[in-house]
Amino acid sequence: MTEHRLGVWQGTATVLGGVLGPGMLVLPHLAAEAAGPGSVLAWAALIVVSVPIAFTFALLGLRHPDGGGVAHFAGTAIGRWAYALVGWWFFAAVPIGTLAGALAGGIYTADAFGWDGRTAAVIAFALLAVAFVANAAGLRTSGRMQVVMVGLLLAVLATAIVASLPAVGAERFEPFLPHGLGGVGSAVGVLIFAFVGWEAASHLSADFAGRRLLTATGLTLAAITVIYLSVAVTVVGSGAASSPVPLTAMMRTSLGAAAEPVTGIAALVLTFGAINTYIAGASRLGVALARQRLLPHRIASPHRSLMVLAAAIAVVGAVALVRPIGLDPLLRATSACLAAVMFIGALAATRLLPAGRMRATAVAACTLTALTLALSGSYLAVPAAIAAAGFTARAIHSRRTRRRNAPGNGAIDRRSAETSVGAAVEHGPAAATQPRHP
């Protein structure tokens, strides 16, 4: 059992930080571009979709707390192969997504203060460094920091909403569906990135005492409902939707020149909240995967897992510098991996949660995550490639292990080893990990 426990407010701040991310800086503009005033319907639809998904993962975390999160759920319900798939998808998506998010926040902040692109990169890597240091200091420390950061974030968003209210006009909502229902569907595809994050908190489920994860999830849902709908309405009604930096445009209505530094701070807070939550969850998942021998066993400690994540981000960053890759592909690749994670997790929930309301919630979440996954389109190739690479590496490792254990190579009890592996595959990772729990 972990020594560190997240309280309700620290837990809510952590979950909220995972859902509210740097996408809020640009998504209101992109959604309005796709659907016009009808983008409000897209925001509302995804909020409705989020309810069963969020509570499904919260219920799973409550009944099956484990640092492996969705991977643990999938392995327990479906088998070791599902544990491996989900674990690899999430662990590989975090370096890509956190780098993209940090760069988005850095670019937005640099633009707000009139700095150049090099400064934006420095800001991005500074945000990543602070998040890694906070997590290395312990979950309780990063949780307290998250409360402060999310509180500041909510204040900035509330300021933007209130500042733009005087400029809201009914005429800007006409015509309401300039691109028809197809435009609303296109906006939903763009906005998916603003609604992933529920699965990240499940990796921290073991750090919540009692029913605090369920409470934190409910509070987070209430918060994003108010925030997202308020931003969706005011960004269209005030005309700020036409700006690529809509938060700045919203606050410029009443704050004037002060809007730029305020939104610069907002970009920092939004970005840090998201990357802090994902790094925290991925580091614990890395430990669980290493204990399952699905990653090198040498990283089976939180600090070593953090070091591997940091190295992976450095590699992705180097590739992005050598071969310039835009933020859009990075964000879409991340969303495809996380959508796949949520689908497998929701599928597992249909077997793990008891019949009745819990099972019905899981079935709804499974159906809705399948639709979300389908919207990833060609980017589904990313989780497919990760799965292929993972299983290929495991096959090579298994072949080498069999050669080392072959008669004449020092094998002591090959039959016992095969029995152990067979049990792990048959009964899933839960049975294999149980003896290792401290």
VEXBAVEX-899271 format. One record per residue: residue in three letters; x, y, z of N, C-alpha, C in turn. Coordinates in steps of 0.1 Angstrom, whole numbers, plus 5000, padded with zeros to 4 digits. Layout:
BEGIN
alaXYZXYZXYZ...
This chain:
BEGIN
met500849885000500050005000500950125000thr500650224992501450344991501350435003glu502450505006502450585018501750725015his501650765003501150895000499650884996arg498850975001497450974998497051114993leu496251114983495751234978494451274984gly494351394989493051434995492051474984val490851514988489851544978490251664969trp490851774975491151894967492351864959gln493451804965494551764957494251674946gly493351574949492951484939492151544927thr491251634931490451704921491351794913ala492251864919493251944911494051864901thr494451744906495251654897494351604885val493151554888492251504877491951624868leu491551734873491151854865492351904857gly493551894863494751934855495051844843gly494651714844494751624833493751644822val492551694825491551714815491751854809leu491851954818492052084813493552104809gly493852114797495152124792495452234783pro496652244776496952344767496052354755gly495252254753494252264742493252374743met492952414756492052524758492552654752leu493852664749494352784743493952804729val493752694721493452704707492152634703leu491652544711490452464706489252544705pro488952644713487652724710487652784696his488852834692488952884679488752784668leu489452664669489352564659487952504658ala487252484670485952434669484952534663ala485152654666484252764660484452774645glu485752754641486052754626485352644619ala485252524626484652404619483152414619ala482552464630481052464631480352594633gly481152704634480552834637479852834651pro478752904653478152904666477652764670gly477452674660477152534664478152454671ser479352514673480452454681479952434695val479052514700478552504713477852364715leu477252314705476652184705477652074706ala478852094700479851994700480451994714trp480652104721481152114734480152034744ala478952064742477852004751477851854749ala477851814736477851664733478951594740leu480151654739481351584745481251584761ile480651684766480451684781479551564785val478451554777477551434780478251304779val479151294768479851174766480851144777ser481351254783482351234793481851174806val480551194809479951154822480151004824pro479650914815479850774817481350724816ile482150794808483550754807484250794820ala484050914825484750954837484350864849phe483050834851482650754862483050614860thr483150564848483650424846485050404851phe485950504848487350484852487450514867ala486650604872486650624887486150504894leu485150434889484650314896485650204895leu486350194884487350094882488550124892gly488950244893489950284903489550254917leu488350274920487850264934487850114937arg487450024928487249884931488549804929his489449854920490649784916491849884916pro492149944928493250044928494649984925asp495350044916496649984912497350094904gly498750094905499550194898499450164883gly499150044879499050014865497850074858gly496850134866495750204860494950114850val494750174838493950104828494549974824ala495849974823496549844820496249734830his496249774842495849674853494449624851phe493449714848492049674846491949584834ala492649624823492549544810493149404813gly494249394820494949264822494049174831thr493449234841492649154850491449104843ala490749184834489549144828489749064815ile490849094807490949034794492148944793gly493248984799494448894798495748984797arg496848914798498148974798498449054786trp497949004774498149084762497549214762ala496349224768495649354769496349444778tyr496849394789497649474799498849534791ala499549454783500749494776500349604766leu499249584758498849684748498549824755val497749824765497349944771498550014777gly499349934784500549994791501450064781trp501749994770502650044760502050174753trp500750164750500150284744500250404752phe499850394765499850504774501350554776phe502250464779503550494782504250564771ala503950524758504550584746503950714743ala502650724746501850854742502350964751val502650944763503051054773504151134768pro505351074764506351164759505951254747ile505151194738504751264726503851374730gly502751344738501751444742502251554751thr503151514760503651614770504551714762leu505351664753506251754745505351844737ala504351794730503451874722502751984730gly502251934742501552034751502552144756ala503752104760504652194765505052294754leu505252244742505552344731504452434728ala503252384728502052474726501952584737gly502152544749502152644760503352744758gly504452694754505652784753505452884741ile504952834730504652924719503653024722tyr502552984729501453084733502053184742thr502853144752503353234762504353334755ala505253274747506153364740505453464732asp504453424725503653514716503053624725ala502553594736501853684745502753794750phe504053754752505053854757505953904746gly505653874734506453924723507853864721trp508053744726509353674725509353584712asp510653544709510753464696510553314699gly510753244688510553094688511453024697arg512753064698513753004706513353014721thr512853124725512353144738511253054741ala510353034731509252944733509652794736ala510752754729511352624732511952614746val512552724750513152724764512052714774ile510952784772509852784781509252644782ala509152574770508552444770509352344778phe510652344776511552254783511652284798ala511552414801511552454816510252404823leu509152404816507852354821508052204824leu508652134814508851984816509751964828ala510852044829511752024840511152034853val510352144855509652164867508652054871ala507952004861507051894863507751764868phe508951734862509751624866510251634880val510751754883511251784896510151764907ala508951824904507851814913507451664916asn507451584905507151444907508251364914ala509451404911510551334918510551364933ala509951484937509851524951508751454958gly507951384951506851304957505451354953leu504551264952503151294948502451394957arg502751394970502151494979502551634975thr503851654972504351784969503751834956ser503751744945503151784932501651804934gly501051734943499551754944499251884950arg500051934960499852064966500152174956met501152154947501452244937500352254927gln499652134924498552124915497352204920val497152204933495952284938496152434935val497452484938497752624935497552654921met498152574912498152594898496752594892val495952494896494552484890493752594896gly493952644908493152754913493452884905leu494752904902495153014894494553004880leu494552884874493952854861492452894861leu491752854871490252874871490053024872ala490853094880490753244881490953314868val491953264860492253324847491053304837leu490553174837489453144828488253224832ala487953234845486753314849486953454845thr488153514846488353644842488053664827ala488553574819488353584805486853574802ile486053494808484653474806483953604810val484253654822483553774827483953894818ala485153904814485654024807484954024793ser484653914787484053914774482553924774leu481853904786480453914786479854034780pro480354154783479754274777479754284762ala480654204756480754204741479854104735val479254014743478453904737477153964731gly476953924718475753974711474953854705ala473653854705472853744700473053734685glu473353844678473553834663474653754659arg475653724668476853644664476453494664phe475253454669474853324669474053284657glu473953374647473153354635474053364622pro473953274613473253144614473853054624phe473052974631473652884641474452764636leu473952714624474652604618475052634604pro476052724602476452764589477052644580his477552544587478152424580477252304582gly476052314587475252204590475752114601leu475052004603475451904613476751844611gly477151844598478551794595479651874601gly479352004602480352094609480452064623val479252034630479352004644480151874646gly479951774637480751654638482251674636ser482551764627483951804625484551874638ala483751954644484152024656484351914668val483451814668483651714678485051644676gly485351614664486651554661487851644666val487751774665488751864669488851864684leu487651864691487551884705487951764714ile488051644707488351524715489551544724phe490551614719491751634727491451704741ala490351784741490051854754489351764764phe489051634759488251554768488951424771val490151404766490951284771491651334784gly491951234793492551274806491951194817trp490651144815490051064826490850934829glu491450884819492150754821493450784829ala494050904828495250934835495150924850ala494050964855493850964870493750824875ser493350724866493250584871494650524875his495650584869497050534873497350584887leu496650684892496950734906495850674916ser495050574911493950534920494450484933ala495550414934496050364946496450474956asp496650594951497050704960495850784966phe494650734962493350794968492850704979ala492550764991491950685002490450685000gly489850575004488350565004487750594990arg486650674990485950704978486350844973arg487550884976487951024972488151034957leu488550924950488650934935487350964929leu486250894934484950914929484451064931thr484751114943484351254946485151354938ala486451324936487251414927486751414913thr486351294908485851284894484551364893gly483651354903482351434902482651584902leu483551624911483851774912484551814899thr485351734893486051774880484951784869leu484051684868482951694858482151824860ala481851864872481051984874481852104870ala483152104873483952214869484152234854ile484352124847484552144832483252174825thr482152124831480852164825480652314825val480852374836480752514837481752594829ile483052544829484152614822483952604807tyr483752474802483752454788482552524782leu481352514788480152574782480252724782ser480752774793480952924794481852974784val483052914782483952954772483352934758ala482652824756482052804742481152914738val480252954748479253054745479953194743thr480753224753481353364752482353384741val483053274738484053294727483353314713val482153254712481453284699480653414700gly480053434711479153554713479953684713ser481253684717482053804718482853824705gly482853734696483653744684485053694685ala485453654697486853614700487153484692ala486153414688486353284681487153304668ser487153424662487853444650489353464652ser489753474664491153494667491853364670pro493053334665493853214669494253204683val494153324690494453324704493253374712pro492153294712490853344717490853394731leu491653334740491553384754492053524755thr493153554747493653694747492553784741ala491853744731490853834725489753854734met489353754742488253764752488553864763met489753854768490153944779490554084774arg490854094761491254234756490054324756thr488854264756487654354756487554454767ser487954404779487954494791489254514797leu490254434795491654454801492654524792gly492254534779493154604770494554534769ala495654614770496954564768497354464779ala496654464791496954374801496554234798ala495754214787495354074784496453984780glu497454044773498553954768499353884780pro499853964790500553894801499653794809val498353834810497453744817497353614810thr497153614797496953494789498353414788gly499453494789500753424789500853334802ile500353394813500353314826499353204825ala498253224819497253114817497853004809ala498653034798499252924790500152844799leu500952904807501852834816501152744825val500052794831499252714841498552594834leu497952624823497252514816498152404812thr499352444807500352344802500852264814phe501252334824501852264836500952164842gly499652204844498652114850498551984842ala498551994829498351874821499551784821ile500751834819501951754818502351694832asn501951774843502251724856501451594859thr500151594855499351484858499751364849tyr500051384837500451274828501751214832ile502751294836504051244840503851164853ala503051214862502751144875502251004872gly501150994863500550874860501450774853ala502250824843503050744834504250684843ser504750764852505850714860505450594868arg504250594874503750484881503350364872leu502850394860502650284851503950214846gly504950294844506250244841506750144851val506550174864506950074874506149944873ala504849964871504049844870504449754858leu504649824847505049744835506449674837ala507349744844508649684846508549564855arg507649574865507449454874506849334867gln506049374856505449264848506449214837arg507649274837508649234826508149274812leu507249374812506849424799507649544795leu508449594804509549694802510749644810pro511949694807513149644814512949654829his513249544836513049544851513849644858arg514849694852515749794859515049924862ile513949954855513250074858512050054867ala512049944875510949924884511050004897ser511250134895511150224907510750364901pro509950444909509450564903510450664898his511650674905512650764900513250724887arg513450594885514050544873513050554862ser511750524865510750544855510650684850leu510750784859510750924855511950954846met513150894849514350914841514150864827val513450744825513150694812512250784804leu511150834811510250934805510951054800ala511851104809512651224805513551204793ala514151084792514951054781514151034768ala512950974770512050964758511651094752ile511351184761510951324757512051394750ala513251374755514451434749514651374735val514451244733514551184720513551244710val512251244715511151294706511451444703gly511951524713512251664710513351674700ala514351594701515451594691515051564677val514151464676513551424663512751544657ala511951604666511151724662511951834657leu513151854662514051964658514751934645val515151804643515851764631514951764619arg513751704621512751694611511451764616pro511351894613510251974619508951914618ile508351884630506951824630506051924637gly504951954630503952044636503251984648leu502652074656501952034668500751954665asp500151984653498851904650499151754649pro500151704642500351564641500651504655leu501451574663501851524676500551514685leu499751614685498551604693497551494688arg497451484675496551384670497051244672ala498351224672498951094675498651054689thr498851154698498551134712497151094715ser496251164708494851144710494451004705ala495050954694494750824689495150714699cys496250734705496750634715495850634728leu495550754732494650764745493250724742ala492750744730491450694727491450544727ala492550484722492650334722492650284736val493450354745493550314759492150324766met491350434763490050444769489150334764phe489250294752488350194747488550064753ile489850024754490149894761489749894775gly490050014782489650024796488150014798ala487350074789485950074791485449924788leu486049864778485749724775485949634787ala487149654794487449584806486349604817ala485949724818484949764828483649684826thr483249654814482049574812482149434818arg483349394821483549264828483849274842leu484549384846484949394860483849454869leu483049544864482049614873480849524874pro480249534886479049444889477849484880ala476949384878475749414870474949514877gly474149584869473349694874473749824868arg473649934876474050064871475450074867met476350014875477750024872478049964858arg477549844856477749774843477149854832ala475949914834475349994823476150114820thr476750174830477650294828478850244820ala479350134823480550084815480150054801val479049994798478549964785478450094777ala477850194783477750324776479050384773ala480050374783481350424781482050354769cys481850224769482550144758482050184745thr480750204743480150244730480650374726leu480650474735481050604732482550614729thr483450544736484850544733485150484720ala484350384716484550324703484250424692leu483250504693482950614684484050714684thr484550744695485750844696486950784689leu487250664691488350594685488250604670ala487050574665486850584650487150714644leu486950824652487250964647488750994646ser489650904650491050924649491550894635gly490750824627491150804613492450744611ser493250804602494550744598495550744609tyr495350814620496250824631496150694640leu495150604637495150474643496350394640ala497050434630498350364626499350384638val499250484645500250504656500150404667pro498950384673498850274683499050134677ala498750114664499049994658500549964657ala501250074653502750054652503350034666ile502850094676503350074690503149934694ala501949884691501649744695502549644688ala502749664675503549574667505049574672ala505549694676506849704681507049634694gly505949654703506049594716506049444716phe505149384708505049244707506249184700thr506749254690508049204684509149204694ala509349304702510349304712510149194722arg508949174726508649064736508948924730ala508648904717508948784710510448754710ile511248864706512748854706513248814720his512748884730513148864744512848714748ser511648674745511248534749512148434742arg512448454729513348364722514748354728arg515248474732516548474739516448404752thr515348424759515248354772515148204771arg514448154761514348014759515747954755arg516448024747517847974744518747964757arg518648074765519448064777519047954787asn517647924787517147824796517147684790ala517647674777517647534770518647444778pro518347314777519247214784520747234779gly521647234789523047264786523447404787asn522447494789522747644791522547684805gly522447594814522347634828520947644833ala519947584826518547584830518347504842ile517647544852517447474865516047414865asp515047484862513747434863512847494852arg513047444840512347504829510847484830arg510447364834509047334835508347434845ser509047464856508447554866508347694860ala509347734852509247864846508147874836glu507947764828506847764818505547764825thr505347694836504147694843503747834849ser504847904853504648044859504148134848val504848124836504448214825503048184820gly502648054819501348014815500248064824ala500548064838499548114847499348264846ala500448334843500348474841499448514829val499648434818498948464806497448424808glu497248314815495848264817495048354827his495648394838494948464848495148614848gly496048664839496248804838497248854848pro497648974847498749024855498449044870ala497149044873496849074887497448964896ala497348834892497848724900499348734900ala499948774889501448774888502048884897thr501348994898501849104906501549104920gln500649024924500149024938501348994948pro502148894945503248864955504248984956arg504249064946505249174947504749294954his503549304957502949424964503649434978pro504149544982504749564995503749545006
